Amino acid sequence: MLGGGAGRELEQSDLPRVFLTDAGLDLINRMVSAHLENERMLLSNLSGDEQATLRELLQRLTAAFE
């Protein structure tokens, strides 16, 4: 077990398989929830139109990475 949040096993091919434990999945779920709440708080200061503009600008910026 790796720090309690993940583990690894050997499969028939002798290649390790990494997986999340229940504790690891719980941690990920809590982190995602906290991130989404932070995002909601940040965006709450913008109007609907401002949020739409921000979304459009971020999509244009991230398109270069696709």
mmCIF file of the N, C-alpha and C atoms, coordinates in Angstrom:
data_MODEL
# 
_entry.id   MODEL 
# 
loop_
_atom_site.group_PDB 
_atom_site.id 
_atom_site.type_symbol 
_atom_site.label_atom_id 
_atom_site.label_alt_id 
_atom_site.label_comp_id 
_atom_site.label_asym_id 
_atom_site.label_entity_id 
_atom_site.label_seq_id 
_atom_site.pdbx_PDB_ins_code 
_atom_site.Cartn_x 
_atom_site.Cartn_y 
_atom_site.Cartn_z 
_atom_site.occupancy 
_atom_site.B_iso_or_equiv 
_atom_site.pdbx_formal_charge 
_atom_site.auth_seq_id 
_atom_site.auth_comp_id 
_atom_site.auth_asym_id 
_atom_site.auth_atom_id 
_atom_site.pdbx_PDB_model_num 
ATOM 1   N N  . MET A 1 1  ? 0.853   -1.178  0.000   1.00 0.00 ? 1  MET A N  1 
ATOM 2   C CA . MET A 1 1  ? 0.000   0.000   0.000   1.00 0.00 ? 1  MET A CA 1 
ATOM 3   C C  . MET A 1 1  ? 0.895   1.237   0.000   1.00 0.00 ? 1  MET A C  1 
ATOM 4   N N  . LEU A 1 2  ? 0.526   2.251   -0.773  1.00 0.00 ? 2  LEU A N  1 
ATOM 5   C CA . LEU A 1 2  ? 1.302   3.481   -0.900  1.00 0.00 ? 2  LEU A CA 1 
ATOM 6   C C  . LEU A 1 2  ? 0.640   4.591   -0.111  1.00 0.00 ? 2  LEU A C  1 
ATOM 7   N N  . GLY A 1 3  ? 1.071   4.830   1.115   1.00 0.00 ? 3  GLY A N  1 
ATOM 8   C CA . GLY A 1 3  ? 0.533   5.921   1.922   1.00 0.00 ? 3  GLY A CA 1 
ATOM 9   C C  . GLY A 1 3  ? -0.928  5.753   2.282   1.00 0.00 ? 3  GLY A C  1 
ATOM 10  N N  . GLY A 1 4  ? -1.498  4.595   2.082   1.00 0.00 ? 4  GLY A N  1 
ATOM 11  C CA . GLY A 1 4  ? -2.880  4.344   2.444   1.00 0.00 ? 4  GLY A CA 1 
ATOM 12  C C  . GLY A 1 4  ? -3.892  4.748   1.394   1.00 0.00 ? 4  GLY A C  1 
ATOM 13  N N  . GLY A 1 5  ? -3.496  5.535   0.407   1.00 0.00 ? 5  GLY A N  1 
ATOM 14  C CA . GLY A 1 5  ? -4.448  6.011   -0.590  1.00 0.00 ? 5  GLY A CA 1 
ATOM 15  C C  . GLY A 1 5  ? -4.409  5.261   -1.895  1.00 0.00 ? 5  GLY A C  1 
ATOM 16  N N  . ALA A 1 6  ? -3.353  4.488   -2.114  1.00 0.00 ? 6  ALA A N  1 
ATOM 17  C CA . ALA A 1 6  ? -3.224  3.737   -3.355  1.00 0.00 ? 6  ALA A CA 1 
ATOM 18  C C  . ALA A 1 6  ? -2.463  2.456   -3.062  1.00 0.00 ? 6  ALA A C  1 
ATOM 19  N N  . GLY A 1 7  ? -2.573  1.528   -3.957  1.00 0.00 ? 7  GLY A N  1 
ATOM 20  C CA . GLY A 1 7  ? -1.842  0.279   -3.829  1.00 0.00 ? 7  GLY A CA 1 
ATOM 21  C C  . GLY A 1 7  ? -1.430  -0.186  -5.198  1.00 0.00 ? 7  GLY A C  1 
ATOM 22  N N  . ARG A 1 8  ? -0.679  -1.275  -5.229  1.00 0.00 ? 8  ARG A N  1 
ATOM 23  C CA . ARG A 1 8  ? -0.330  -1.829  -6.523  1.00 0.00 ? 8  ARG A CA 1 
ATOM 24  C C  . ARG A 1 8  ? -0.250  -3.337  -6.400  1.00 0.00 ? 8  ARG A C  1 
ATOM 25  N N  . GLU A 1 9  ? -0.548  -3.989  -7.498  1.00 0.00 ? 9  GLU A N  1 
ATOM 26  C CA . GLU A 1 9  ? -0.533  -5.440  -7.564  1.00 0.00 ? 9  GLU A CA 1 
ATOM 27  C C  . GLU A 1 9  ? 0.195   -5.842  -8.837  1.00 0.00 ? 9  GLU A C  1 
ATOM 28  N N  . LEU A 1 10 ? 0.674   -7.055  -8.864  1.00 0.00 ? 10 LEU A N  1 
ATOM 29  C CA . LEU A 1 10 ? 1.230   -7.597  -10.096 1.00 0.00 ? 10 LEU A CA 1 
ATOM 30  C C  . LEU A 1 10 ? 0.153   -8.434  -10.767 1.00 0.00 ? 10 LEU A C  1 
ATOM 31  N N  . GLU A 1 11 ? -0.025  -8.217  -12.063 1.00 0.00 ? 11 GLU A N  1 
ATOM 32  C CA . GLU A 1 11 ? -0.967  -9.019  -12.821 1.00 0.00 ? 11 GLU A CA 1 
ATOM 33  C C  . GLU A 1 11 ? -0.213  -10.166 -13.470 1.00 0.00 ? 11 GLU A C  1 
ATOM 34  N N  . GLN A 1 12 ? -0.898  -10.985 -14.217 1.00 0.00 ? 12 GLN A N  1 
ATOM 35  C CA . GLN A 1 12 ? -0.264  -12.119 -14.868 1.00 0.00 ? 12 GLN A CA 1 
ATOM 36  C C  . GLN A 1 12 ? 0.887   -11.701 -15.766 1.00 0.00 ? 12 GLN A C  1 
ATOM 37  N N  . SER A 1 13 ? 0.810   -10.527 -16.334 1.00 0.00 ? 13 SER A N  1 
ATOM 38  C CA . SER A 1 13 ? 1.857   -10.043 -17.231 1.00 0.00 ? 13 SER A CA 1 
ATOM 39  C C  . SER A 1 13 ? 3.054   -9.496  -16.450 1.00 0.00 ? 13 SER A C  1 
ATOM 40  N N  . ASP A 1 14 ? 2.998   -9.538  -15.120 1.00 0.00 ? 14 ASP A N  1 
ATOM 41  C CA . ASP A 1 14 ? 4.040   -9.009  -14.242 1.00 0.00 ? 14 ASP A CA 1 
ATOM 42  C C  . ASP A 1 14 ? 4.182   -7.495  -14.317 1.00 0.00 ? 14 ASP A C  1 
ATOM 43  N N  . LEU A 1 15 ? 3.219   -6.825  -14.921 1.00 0.00 ? 15 LEU A N  1 
ATOM 44  C CA . LEU A 1 15 ? 3.202   -5.364  -14.924 1.00 0.00 ? 15 LEU A CA 1 
ATOM 45  C C  . LEU A 1 15 ? 2.373   -4.895  -13.735 1.00 0.00 ? 15 LEU A C  1 
ATOM 46  N N  . PRO A 1 16 ? 2.868   -3.911  -12.985 1.00 0.00 ? 16 PRO A N  1 
ATOM 47  C CA . PRO A 1 16 ? 2.096   -3.473  -11.822 1.00 0.00 ? 16 PRO A CA 1 
ATOM 48  C C  . PRO A 1 16 ? 0.806   -2.767  -12.235 1.00 0.00 ? 16 PRO A C  1 
ATOM 49  N N  . ARG A 1 17 ? -0.208  -2.967  -11.452 1.00 0.00 ? 17 ARG A N  1 
ATOM 50  C CA . ARG A 1 17 ? -1.499  -2.297  -11.648 1.00 0.00 ? 17 ARG A CA 1 
ATOM 51  C C  . ARG A 1 17 ? -1.704  -1.409  -10.440 1.00 0.00 ? 17 ARG A C  1 
ATOM 52  N N  . VAL A 1 18 ? -1.892  -0.111  -10.682 1.00 0.00 ? 18 VAL A N  1 
ATOM 53  C CA . VAL A 1 18 ? -2.082  0.848   -9.600  1.00 0.00 ? 18 VAL A CA 1 
ATOM 54  C C  . VAL A 1 18 ? -3.578  1.102   -9.446  1.00 0.00 ? 18 VAL A C  1 
ATOM 55  N N  . PHE A 1 19 ? -4.029  1.192   -8.210  1.00 0.00 ? 19 PHE A N  1 
ATOM 56  C CA . PHE A 1 19 ? -5.441  1.429   -7.947  1.00 0.00 ? 19 PHE A CA 1 
ATOM 57  C C  . PHE A 1 19 ? -5.592  2.301   -6.711  1.00 0.00 ? 19 PHE A C  1 
ATOM 58  N N  . LEU A 1 20 ? -6.747  2.930   -6.597  1.00 0.00 ? 20 LEU A N  1 
ATOM 59  C CA . LEU A 1 20 ? -7.068  3.707   -5.394  1.00 0.00 ? 20 LEU A CA 1 
ATOM 60  C C  . LEU A 1 20 ? -7.725  2.793   -4.375  1.00 0.00 ? 20 LEU A C  1 
ATOM 61  N N  . THR A 1 21 ? -7.336  2.949   -3.137  1.00 0.00 ? 21 THR A N  1 
ATOM 62  C CA . THR A 1 21 ? -8.028  2.270   -2.045  1.00 0.00 ? 21 THR A CA 1 
ATOM 63  C C  . THR A 1 21 ? -9.288  3.070   -1.720  1.00 0.00 ? 21 THR A C  1 
ATOM 64  N N  . ASP A 1 22 ? -10.093 2.558   -0.821  1.00 0.00 ? 22 ASP A N  1 
ATOM 65  C CA . ASP A 1 22 ? -11.278 3.315   -0.381  1.00 0.00 ? 22 ASP A CA 1 
ATOM 66  C C  . ASP A 1 22 ? -10.850 4.653   0.220   1.00 0.00 ? 22 ASP A C  1 
ATOM 67  N N  . ALA A 1 23 ? -9.747  4.652   0.990   1.00 0.00 ? 23 ALA A N  1 
ATOM 68  C CA . ALA A 1 23 ? -9.249  5.897   1.596   1.00 0.00 ? 23 ALA A CA 1 
ATOM 69  C C  . ALA A 1 23 ? -8.783  6.868   0.512   1.00 0.00 ? 23 ALA A C  1 
ATOM 70  N N  . GLY A 1 24 ? -8.129  6.352   -0.520  1.00 0.00 ? 24 GLY A N  1 
ATOM 71  C CA . GLY A 1 24 ? -7.670  7.202   -1.619  1.00 0.00 ? 24 GLY A CA 1 
ATOM 72  C C  . GLY A 1 24 ? -8.837  7.802   -2.392  1.00 0.00 ? 24 GLY A C  1 
ATOM 73  N N  . LEU A 1 25 ? -9.852  6.994   -2.653  1.00 0.00 ? 25 LEU A N  1 
ATOM 74  C CA . LEU A 1 25 ? -11.040 7.491   -3.350  1.00 0.00 ? 25 LEU A CA 1 
ATOM 75  C C  . LEU A 1 25 ? -11.753 8.539   -2.514  1.00 0.00 ? 25 LEU A C  1 
ATOM 76  N N  . ASP A 1 26 ? -11.830 8.326   -1.208  1.00 0.00 ? 26 ASP A N  1 
ATOM 77  C CA . ASP A 1 26 ? -12.446 9.313   -0.313  1.00 0.00 ? 26 ASP A CA 1 
ATOM 78  C C  . ASP A 1 26 ? -11.676 10.628  -0.360  1.00 0.00 ? 26 ASP A C  1 
ATOM 79  N N  . LEU A 1 27 ? -10.353 10.548  -0.352  1.00 0.00 ? 27 LEU A N  1 
ATOM 80  C CA . LEU A 1 27 ? -9.523  11.752  -0.432  1.00 0.00 ? 27 LEU A CA 1 
ATOM 81  C C  . LEU A 1 27 ? -9.767  12.502  -1.736  1.00 0.00 ? 27 LEU A C  1 
ATOM 82  N N  . ILE A 1 28 ? -9.795  11.784  -2.848  1.00 0.00 ? 28 ILE A N  1 
ATOM 83  C CA . ILE A 1 28 ? -10.044 12.413  -4.150  1.00 0.00 ? 28 ILE A CA 1 
ATOM 84  C C  . ILE A 1 28 ? -11.411 13.095  -4.144  1.00 0.00 ? 28 ILE A C  1 
ATOM 85  N N  . ASN A 1 29 ? -12.422 12.422  -3.630  1.00 0.00 ? 29 ASN A N  1 
ATOM 86  C CA . ASN A 1 29 ? -13.767 13.007  -3.592  1.00 0.00 ? 29 ASN A CA 1 
ATOM 87  C C  . ASN A 1 29 ? -13.795 14.284  -2.759  1.00 0.00 ? 29 ASN A C  1 
ATOM 88  N N  . ARG A 1 30 ? -13.103 14.280  -1.622  1.00 0.00 ? 30 ARG A N  1 
ATOM 89  C CA . ARG A 1 30 ? -13.068 15.483  -0.781  1.00 0.00 ? 30 ARG A CA 1 
ATOM 90  C C  . ARG A 1 30 ? -12.317 16.620  -1.479  1.00 0.00 ? 30 ARG A C  1 
ATOM 91  N N  . MET A 1 31 ? -11.231 16.286  -2.170  1.00 0.00 ? 31 MET A N  1 
ATOM 92  C CA . MET A 1 31 ? -10.450 17.310  -2.872  1.00 0.00 ? 31 MET A CA 1 
ATOM 93  C C  . MET A 1 31 ? -11.269 17.932  -4.005  1.00 0.00 ? 31 MET A C  1 
ATOM 94  N N  . VAL A 1 32 ? -11.973 17.103  -4.761  1.00 0.00 ? 32 VAL A N  1 
ATOM 95  C CA . VAL A 1 32 ? -12.797 17.615  -5.860  1.00 0.00 ? 32 VAL A CA 1 
ATOM 96  C C  . VAL A 1 32 ? -13.908 18.502  -5.311  1.00 0.00 ? 32 VAL A C  1 
ATOM 97  N N  . SER A 1 33 ? -14.552 18.068  -4.237  1.00 0.00 ? 33 SER A N  1 
ATOM 98  C CA . SER A 1 33 ? -15.621 18.880  -3.635  1.00 0.00 ? 33 SER A CA 1 
ATOM 99  C C  . SER A 1 33 ? -15.093 20.232  -3.174  1.00 0.00 ? 33 SER A C  1 
ATOM 100 N N  . ALA A 1 34 ? -13.931 20.246  -2.526  1.00 0.00 ? 34 ALA A N  1 
ATOM 101 C CA . ALA A 1 34 ? -13.338 21.504  -2.055  1.00 0.00 ? 34 ALA A CA 1 
ATOM 102 C C  . ALA A 1 34 ? -12.972 22.392  -3.240  1.00 0.00 ? 34 ALA A C  1 
ATOM 103 N N  . HIS A 1 35 ? -12.438 21.803  -4.291  1.00 0.00 ? 35 HIS A N  1 
ATOM 104 C CA . HIS A 1 35 ? -12.075 22.584  -5.481  1.00 0.00 ? 35 HIS A CA 1 
ATOM 105 C C  . HIS A 1 35 ? -13.314 23.218  -6.108  1.00 0.00 ? 35 HIS A C  1 
ATOM 106 N N  . LEU A 1 36 ? -14.371 22.448  -6.251  1.00 0.00 ? 36 LEU A N  1 
ATOM 107 C CA . LEU A 1 36 ? -15.605 22.977  -6.852  1.00 0.00 ? 36 LEU A CA 1 
ATOM 108 C C  . LEU A 1 36 ? -16.207 24.087  -6.000  1.00 0.00 ? 36 LEU A C  1 
ATOM 109 N N  . GLU A 1 37 ? -16.149 23.949  -4.686  1.00 0.00 ? 37 GLU A N  1 
ATOM 110 C CA . GLU A 1 37 ? -16.659 25.004  -3.801  1.00 0.00 ? 37 GLU A CA 1 
ATOM 111 C C  . GLU A 1 37 ? -15.824 26.270  -3.949  1.00 0.00 ? 37 GLU A C  1 
ATOM 112 N N  . ASN A 1 38 ? -14.509 26.133  -4.032  1.00 0.00 ? 38 ASN A N  1 
ATOM 113 C CA . ASN A 1 38 ? -13.643 27.307  -4.256  1.00 0.00 ? 38 ASN A CA 1 
ATOM 114 C C  . ASN A 1 38 ? -13.967 27.976  -5.579  1.00 0.00 ? 38 ASN A C  1 
ATOM 115 N N  . GLU A 1 39 ? -14.193 27.170  -6.607  1.00 0.00 ? 39 GLU A N  1 
ATOM 116 C CA . GLU A 1 39 ? -14.534 27.710  -7.920  1.00 0.00 ? 39 GLU A CA 1 
ATOM 117 C C  . GLU A 1 39 ? -15.857 28.481  -7.861  1.00 0.00 ? 39 GLU A C  1 
ATOM 118 N N  . ARG A 1 40 ? -16.843 27.901  -7.175  1.00 0.00 ? 40 ARG A N  1 
ATOM 119 C CA . ARG A 1 40 ? -18.139 28.591  -7.034  1.00 0.00 ? 40 ARG A CA 1 
ATOM 120 C C  . ARG A 1 40 ? -17.971 29.934  -6.320  1.00 0.00 ? 40 ARG A C  1 
ATOM 121 N N  . MET A 1 41 ? -17.156 29.952  -5.265  1.00 0.00 ? 41 MET A N  1 
ATOM 122 C CA . MET A 1 41 ? -16.936 31.202  -4.521  1.00 0.00 ? 41 MET A CA 1 
ATOM 123 C C  . MET A 1 41 ? -16.264 32.247  -5.415  1.00 0.00 ? 41 MET A C  1 
ATOM 124 N N  . LEU A 1 42 ? -15.265 31.847  -6.187  1.00 0.00 ? 42 LEU A N  1 
ATOM 125 C CA . LEU A 1 42 ? -14.587 32.790  -7.081  1.00 0.00 ? 42 LEU A CA 1 
ATOM 126 C C  . LEU A 1 42 ? -15.542 33.354  -8.129  1.00 0.00 ? 42 LEU A C  1 
ATOM 127 N N  . LEU A 1 43 ? -16.329 32.477  -8.730  1.00 0.00 ? 43 LEU A N  1 
ATOM 128 C CA . LEU A 1 43 ? -17.222 32.907  -9.802  1.00 0.00 ? 43 LEU A CA 1 
ATOM 129 C C  . LEU A 1 43 ? -18.426 33.690  -9.299  1.00 0.00 ? 43 LEU A C  1 
ATOM 130 N N  . SER A 1 44 ? -18.744 33.575  -8.022  1.00 0.00 ? 44 SER A N  1 
ATOM 131 C CA . SER A 1 44 ? -19.925 34.266  -7.496  1.00 0.00 ? 44 SER A CA 1 
ATOM 132 C C  . SER A 1 44 ? -19.771 35.789  -7.560  1.00 0.00 ? 44 SER A C  1 
ATOM 133 N N  . ASN A 1 45 ? -18.550 36.270  -7.686  1.00 0.00 ? 45 ASN A N  1 
ATOM 134 C CA . ASN A 1 45 ? -18.323 37.715  -7.791  1.00 0.00 ? 45 ASN A CA 1 
ATOM 135 C C  . ASN A 1 45 ? -18.483 38.240  -9.210  1.00 0.00 ? 45 ASN A C  1 
ATOM 136 N N  . LEU A 1 46 ? -18.716 37.345  -10.159 1.00 0.00 ? 46 LEU A N  1 
ATOM 137 C CA . LEU A 1 46 ? -18.889 37.751  -11.559 1.00 0.00 ? 46 LEU A CA 1 
ATOM 138 C C  . LEU A 1 46 ? -20.350 37.611  -11.957 1.00 0.00 ? 46 LEU A C  1 
ATOM 139 N N  . SER A 1 47 ? -20.797 38.515  -12.816 1.00 0.00 ? 47 SER A N  1 
ATOM 140 C CA . SER A 1 47 ? -22.153 38.411  -13.353 1.00 0.00 ? 47 SER A CA 1 
ATOM 141 C C  . SER A 1 47 ? -22.205 37.230  -14.325 1.00 0.00 ? 47 SER A C  1 
ATOM 142 N N  . GLY A 1 48 ? -23.405 36.865  -14.729 1.00 0.00 ? 48 GLY A N  1 
ATOM 143 C CA . GLY A 1 48 ? -23.577 35.791  -15.713 1.00 0.00 ? 48 GLY A CA 1 
ATOM 144 C C  . GLY A 1 48 ? -22.837 36.079  -17.003 1.00 0.00 ? 48 GLY A C  1 
ATOM 145 N N  . ASP A 1 49 ? -22.919 37.334  -17.475 1.00 0.00 ? 49 ASP A N  1 
ATOM 146 C CA . ASP A 1 49 ? -22.217 37.707  -18.704 1.00 0.00 ? 49 ASP A CA 1 
ATOM 147 C C  . ASP A 1 49 ? -20.702 37.627  -18.519 1.00 0.00 ? 49 ASP A C  1 
ATOM 148 N N  . GLU A 1 50 ? -20.225 38.059  -17.373 1.00 0.00 ? 50 GLU A N  1 
ATOM 149 C CA . GLU A 1 50 ? -18.783 38.000  -17.099 1.00 0.00 ? 50 GLU A CA 1 
ATOM 150 C C  . GLU A 1 50 ? -18.303 36.549  -17.022 1.00 0.00 ? 50 GLU A C  1 
ATOM 151 N N  . GLN A 1 51 ? -19.118 35.689  -16.426 1.00 0.00 ? 51 GLN A N  1 
ATOM 152 C CA . GLN A 1 51 ? -18.762 34.268  -16.362 1.00 0.00 ? 51 GLN A CA 1 
ATOM 153 C C  . GLN A 1 51 ? -18.708 33.660  -17.762 1.00 0.00 ? 51 GLN A C  1 
ATOM 154 N N  . ALA A 1 52 ? -19.654 34.049  -18.618 1.00 0.00 ? 52 ALA A N  1 
ATOM 155 C CA . ALA A 1 52 ? -19.660 33.545  -19.999 1.00 0.00 ? 52 ALA A CA 1 
ATOM 156 C C  . ALA A 1 52 ? -18.421 34.018  -20.745 1.00 0.00 ? 52 ALA A C  1 
ATOM 157 N N  . THR A 1 53 ? -18.043 35.277  -20.557 1.00 0.00 ? 53 THR A N  1 
ATOM 158 C CA . THR A 1 53 ? -16.838 35.809  -21.196 1.00 0.00 ? 53 THR A CA 1 
ATOM 159 C C  . THR A 1 53 ? -15.600 35.085  -20.698 1.00 0.00 ? 53 THR A C  1 
ATOM 160 N N  . LEU A 1 54 ? -15.513 34.876  -19.406 1.00 0.00 ? 54 LEU A N  1 
ATOM 161 C CA . LEU A 1 54 ? -14.378 34.154  -18.832 1.00 0.00 ? 54 LEU A CA 1 
ATOM 162 C C  . LEU A 1 54 ? -14.301 32.741  -19.395 1.00 0.00 ? 54 LEU A C  1 
ATOM 163 N N  . ARG A 1 55 ? -15.436 32.054  -19.464 1.00 0.00 ? 55 ARG A N  1 
ATOM 164 C CA . ARG A 1 55 ? -15.480 30.700  -20.006 1.00 0.00 ? 55 ARG A CA 1 
ATOM 165 C C  . ARG A 1 55 ? -14.973 30.673  -21.444 1.00 0.00 ? 55 ARG A C  1 
ATOM 166 N N  . GLU A 1 56 ? -15.422 31.634  -22.253 1.00 0.00 ? 56 GLU A N  1 
ATOM 167 C CA . GLU A 1 56 ? -14.999 31.712  -23.651 1.00 0.00 ? 56 GLU A CA 1 
ATOM 168 C C  . GLU A 1 56 ? -13.494 31.958  -23.755 1.00 0.00 ? 56 GLU A C  1 
ATOM 169 N N  . LEU A 1 57 ? -12.983 32.878  -22.962 1.00 0.00 ? 57 LEU A N  1 
ATOM 170 C CA . LEU A 1 57 ? -11.549 33.177  -22.990 1.00 0.00 ? 57 LEU A CA 1 
ATOM 171 C C  . LEU A 1 57 ? -10.710 31.983  -22.544 1.00 0.00 ? 57 LEU A C  1 
ATOM 172 N N  . LEU A 1 58 ? -11.159 31.298  -21.503 1.00 0.00 ? 58 LEU A N  1 
ATOM 173 C CA . LEU A 1 58 ? -10.423 30.125  -21.030 1.00 0.00 ? 58 LEU A CA 1 
ATOM 174 C C  . LEU A 1 58 ? -10.450 28.996  -22.053 1.00 0.00 ? 58 LEU A C  1 
ATOM 175 N N  . GLN A 1 59 ? -11.564 28.840  -22.745 1.00 0.00 ? 59 GLN A N  1 
ATOM 176 C CA . GLN A 1 59 ? -11.637 27.818  -23.798 1.00 0.00 ? 59 GLN A CA 1 
ATOM 177 C C  . GLN A 1 59 ? -10.665 28.136  -24.926 1.00 0.00 ? 59 GLN A C  1 
ATOM 178 N N  . ARG A 1 60 ? -10.567 29.407  -25.288 1.00 0.00 ? 60 ARG A N  1 
ATOM 179 C CA . ARG A 1 60 ? -9.621  29.802  -26.329 1.00 0.00 ? 60 ARG A CA 1 
ATOM 180 C C  . ARG A 1 60 ? -8.192  29.565  -25.892 1.00 0.00 ? 60 ARG A C  1 
ATOM 181 N N  . LEU A 1 61 ? -7.873  29.882  -24.630 1.00 0.00 ? 61 LEU A N  1 
ATOM 182 C CA . LEU A 1 61 ? -6.521  29.677  -24.127 1.00 0.00 ? 61 LEU A CA 1 
ATOM 183 C C  . LEU A 1 61 ? -6.148  28.202  -24.064 1.00 0.00 ? 61 LEU A C  1 
ATOM 184 N N  . THR A 1 62 ? -7.075  27.371  -23.614 1.00 0.00 ? 62 THR A N  1 
ATOM 185 C CA . THR A 1 62 ? -6.761  25.953  -23.444 1.00 0.00 ? 62 THR A CA 1 
ATOM 186 C C  . THR A 1 62 ? -6.829  25.178  -24.750 1.00 0.00 ? 62 THR A C  1 
ATOM 187 N N  . ALA A 1 63 ? -7.430  25.742  -25.787 1.00 0.00 ? 63 ALA A N  1 
ATOM 188 C CA . ALA A 1 63 ? -7.515  25.049  -27.084 1.00 0.00 ? 63 ALA A CA 1 
ATOM 189 C C  . ALA A 1 63 ? -6.133  24.716  -27.624 1.00 0.00 ? 63 ALA A C  1 
ATOM 190 N N  . ALA A 1 64 ? -5.153  25.517  -27.298 1.00 0.00 ? 64 ALA A N  1 
ATOM 191 C CA . ALA A 1 64 ? -3.793  25.274  -27.789 1.00 0.00 ? 64 ALA A CA 1 
ATOM 192 C C  . ALA A 1 64 ? -3.205  23.992  -27.211 1.00 0.00 ? 64 ALA A C  1 
ATOM 193 N N  . PHE A 1 65 ? -3.753  23.494  -26.100 1.00 0.00 ? 65 PHE A N  1 
ATOM 194 C CA . PHE A 1 65 ? -3.210  22.301  -25.455 1.00 0.00 ? 65 PHE A CA 1 
ATOM 195 C C  . PHE A 1 65 ? -3.919  21.029  -25.893 1.00 0.00 ? 65 PHE A C  1 
ATOM 196 N N  . GLU A 1 66 ? -4.929  21.160  -26.725 1.00 0.00 ? 66 GLU A N  1 
ATOM 197 C CA . GLU A 1 66 ? -5.697  19.971  -27.160 1.00 0.00 ? 66 GLU A CA 1 
ATOM 198 C C  . GLU A 1 66 ? -5.083  19.340  -28.365 1.00 0.00 ? 66 GLU A C  1 
# 
